[in-house]
Amino acid sequence: MSDALLENRDYTVIIAKTKNRMNMAPPHFEQRWTEARAAIVALAQACNQFDPDGITVYMSSQLSTSGSFQQYKHVLPDQVKTIFEENYPPDELNLLEPLQLALADYFTRKAANQAKPNGSIIIVLVDGEPPNRLEVVKTIVQAANRIDRDEELGIGFVQVGDDLIARGFLNALDQDLRAQAGAKFDIVHTRVLESIEPECLTNFLTDIIRF
């Protein structure tokens, strides 16, 4: 049943890495992002089993001409390392823009009958608290209220680092989306990077759309 839920889906990964988190980072913080890169490669491999045409990646970047993120489509696992290496992170965390773009892309394809039958999973790797967190919550709630069933859309937040404020925000998204924010479905699942083991990635993907 787990594999059936994960097949015929589109997968998107948003990598929200910031320069000021590197400059003010606790010990071994950059090592966490190195580990995150390895985890994303493994995640891309897991997703590729269910989405053979490749995943979509939004990567935080100072090189972008249209914002603070670069978009890559049909990304295969062996391309992830290159995406990390060719992008230098921006000064400030911008999570709202790529999240809105990823969700808008899904609903546009759904309206045109181009979305895959089982829907979409969006994985967000983030190293801090977004400055416009209320807008992030609003965006997620609006998406949750547009879907037809609980398993159609899942958003998994993965925290990189030890920012306690960010952890509190992500935990609130995970636990309070329906009760406090009024969402029709609870579509958010959060984890800390160190709690996701490579051999458990498929379970992590399943958790995103089942809890």
Secondary structure, DSSP 8 states (H G I E B T S, - for coil): -HHHHHSS-EEEEEEE--HHHHHT--TTHHHHHHHHHHHHHHHHHHHHHH-TT-EEEEEE-SS-SSSSEEEEEEE-GGGHHHHHHT----SS---HHHHHHHHHHHHHHHHTT-S-TT-EEEEEEESS--TTHHHHHHHHHHHHTT-SSGGGEEEEEEE-S--HHHHHHHHHHHHHTTTTT--SS--EEEEEGGG--GGGHHHHHHHHHH-
